Amino acid sequence: MLIAQITDPHIGLQPGPATGPLDPTGSLRRALAHVRALQPAVDVLLLTGDLADNGRPQDYAEIAALLADTLPTPADGGPRVLAVPGNHDRRAPARQALAAAMPVAPDAPGDCVCLHVEHGGLHLIGLDTVVPGAAHGALAADQLAWLQRHLAACAGAPVLIFMHHPPLVSGMAAMDACGLLQGRAELGRIVAAHGGVQAIAAGHLHRAIVGQLGGAPVVVAPSSSHQLTLDLRPDAPLALRFEPPMIGLYRWTAADGIACHFSYVEAFGPSHPI
């Protein structure tokens, strides 16, 4: 199975003096075209939040149109698309426009966008880390209890968890201050107890970063739109960088487990046989 991850497209973010030559829509279109062109074909596409920059209904409608225009449907050989929100998103308009990509579990707590889908022998579980009106993320007790129930229901089976705020400390102080500020330790204990979590895929940090939690790799994919400067000084200000965008790419088989890659959206010319 091949699973692609696109994160933080920030549709609706307008260019300005502080943001430079942004093109969120064009960037997402190119990332989706890259997913479509991959061989072997992608089975699942994960969208891990900050889909829109301001949570406007028209921005989610634009994302739905881009998905429909760029990717074949699963019935025509296209990937299954699954999405969770980020701190820039608004749940209600996102769910309205992207209902097929947000099949919320019937027992999800409150209005959380919690997903549990089995595909090709792998359980895909989406967590909602949004704290409405805040930049930081949290996993409250009710959502952790939901996760624990669902992991117990697939005990002994492989799982991939995906979410927006990554459950790690990156060293980028300004972003860590608005990271996952509640529930990280508890999530680690739940993941360790299950023992079959193959990886935790996340976004939010606008950089490619790898860590671990509860014995599982935590893989942070860069944004399809723009990156943040890598600066590990404690007092470093945030700054944008227009590095070549990448997507997360996960190869999983029951026999071999998971291998995590980052794939450049740009072609950089042809490959040269060795």
Solvent accessible surface area in square Angstrom, and as a share of the most:
residue,aa,sasa,rsa
1,M,48,0.21
2,L,18,0.09
3,I,0,0.00
4,A,0,0.00
5,Q,0,0.00
6,I,2,0.01
7,T,1,0.01
8,D,0,0.00
9,P,3,0.02
10,H,9,0.04
11,I,0,0.00
12,G,12,0.11
13,L,36,0.18
14,Q,122,0.54
15,P,77,0.48
16,G,30,0.29
17,P,153,0.96
18,A,92,0.71
19,T,29,0.17
20,G,31,0.30
21,P,110,0.69
22,L,13,0.07
23,D,69,0.36
24,P,11,0.07
25,T,34,0.20
26,G,5,0.04
27,S,13,0.08
28,L,3,0.02
29,R,118,0.43
30,R,129,0.47
31,A,0,0.00
32,L,0,0.00
33,A,49,0.38
34,H,36,0.16
35,V,2,0.01
36,R,136,0.50
37,A,74,0.57
38,L,28,0.14
39,Q,148,0.66
40,P,101,0.63
41,A,55,0.43
42,V,8,0.04
43,D,53,0.28
44,V,0,0.00
45,L,0,0.00
46,L,0,0.00
47,L,4,0.02
48,T,0,0.00
49,G,0,0.00
50,D,3,0.02
51,L,1,0.01
52,A,0,0.00
53,D,17,0.09
54,N,88,0.45
55,G,0,0.00
56,R,92,0.34
57,P,79,0.50
58,Q,103,0.46
59,D,2,0.01
60,Y,0,0.00
61,A,54,0.42
62,E,60,0.27
63,I,3,0.01
64,A,30,0.24
65,A,50,0.39
66,L,10,0.05
67,L,23,0.11
68,A,79,0.61
69,D,117,0.60
70,T,17,0.10
71,L,13,0.07
72,P,40,0.25
73,T,75,0.44
74,P,81,0.51
75,A,102,0.79
76,D,108,0.56
77,G,55,0.53
78,G,11,0.10
79,P,8,0.05
80,R,70,0.25
81,V,26,0.15
82,L,0,0.00
83,A,0,0.00
84,V,0,0.00
85,P,1,0.00
86,G,0,0.00
87,N,28,0.14
88,H,73,0.33
89,D,10,0.05
90,R,133,0.48
91,R,33,0.12
92,A,74,0.57
93,P,11,0.07
94,A,0,0.00
95,R,93,0.34
96,Q,156,0.69
97,A,36,0.28
98,L,8,0.04
99,A,64,0.49
100,A,89,0.69
101,A,6,0.05
102,M,7,0.03
103,P,47,0.30
104,V,32,0.19
105,A,10,0.08
106,P,147,0.93
107,D,65,0.34
108,A,17,0.13
109,P,19,0.12
110,G,80,0.77
111,D,82,0.42
112,C,20,0.12
113,V,0,0.00
114,C,0,0.00
115,L,0,0.00
116,H,48,0.21
117,V,19,0.11
118,E,92,0.41
119,H,56,0.25
120,G,61,0.59
121,G,38,0.37
122,L,0,0.00
123,H,33,0.15
124,L,0,0.00
125,I,0,0.00
126,G,0,0.00
127,L,1,0.00
128,D,1,0.01
129,T,0,0.00
130,V,15,0.09
131,V,41,0.24
132,P,102,0.64
133,G,95,0.91
134,A,28,0.21
135,A,53,0.41
136,H,57,0.25
137,G,0,0.00
138,A,14,0.11
139,L,1,0.01
140,A,44,0.34
141,A,79,0.61
142,D,80,0.41
143,Q,5,0.02
144,L,18,0.09
145,A,44,0.34
146,W,0,0.00
147,L,1,0.00
148,Q,99,0.44
149,R,125,0.46
150,H,28,0.13
151,L,5,0.02
152,A,71,0.55
153,A,88,0.68
154,C,8,0.05
155,A,77,0.60
156,G,82,0.79
157,A,24,0.18
158,P,34,0.21
159,V,0,0.00
160,L,0,0.00
161,I,0,0.00
162,F,0,0.00
163,M,0,0.00
164,H,0,0.00
165,H,0,0.00
166,P,3,0.02
167,P,0,0.00
168,L,24,0.12
169,V,99,0.57
170,S,24,0.16
171,G,33,0.32
172,M,7,0.03
173,A,41,0.32
174,A,40,0.31
175,M,14,0.06
176,D,31,0.16
177,A,74,0.57
178,C,26,0.16
179,G,8,0.08
180,L,14,0.07
181,L,103,0.51
182,Q,95,0.42
183,G,8,0.07
184,R,92,0.33
185,A,62,0.48
186,E,71,0.32
187,L,0,0.00
188,G,8,0.08
189,R,153,0.56
190,I,17,0.09
191,V,2,0.01
192,A,58,0.45
193,A,88,0.68
194,H,32,0.14
195,G,67,0.65
196,G,15,0.15
197,V,14,0.08
198,Q,39,0.17
199,A,0,0.00
200,I,0,0.00
201,A,0,0.00
202,A,0,0.00
203,G,0,0.00
204,H,9,0.04
205,L,3,0.02
206,H,11,0.05
207,R,37,0.14
208,A,41,0.31
209,I,35,0.18
210,V,97,0.56
211,G,25,0.24
212,Q,122,0.54
213,L,18,0.09
214,G,28,0.27
215,G,74,0.71
216,A,2,0.02
217,P,44,0.28
218,V,0,0.00
219,V,1,0.01
220,V,0,0.00
221,A,0,0.00
222,P,4,0.03
223,S,0,0.00
224,S,2,0.01
225,S,14,0.09
226,H,10,0.05
227,Q,4,0.02
228,L,14,0.07
229,T,43,0.25
230,L,102,0.51
231,D,34,0.18
232,L,106,0.53
233,R,139,0.51
234,P,120,0.75
235,D,121,0.63
236,A,14,0.11
237,P,101,0.63
238,L,95,0.47
239,A,49,0.38
240,L,56,0.28
241,R,116,0.42
242,F,97,0.40
243,E,48,0.22
244,P,53,0.33
245,P,26,0.16
246,M,35,0.16
247,I,1,0.01
248,G,0,0.00
249,L,21,0.10
250,Y,0,0.00
251,R,113,0.41
252,W,13,0.05
253,T,34,0.20
254,A,92,0.72
255,A,97,0.75
256,D,104,0.54
257,G,21,0.20
258,I,39,0.20
259,A,44,0.34
260,C,48,0.29
261,H,92,0.41
262,F,62,0.26
263,S,21,0.14
264,Y,104,0.39
265,V,22,0.12
266,E,86,0.39
267,A,90,0.69
268,F,128,0.53
269,G,48,0.46
270,P,107,0.67
271,S,109,0.70
272,H,148,0.66
273,P,136,0.86
274,I,223,1.13
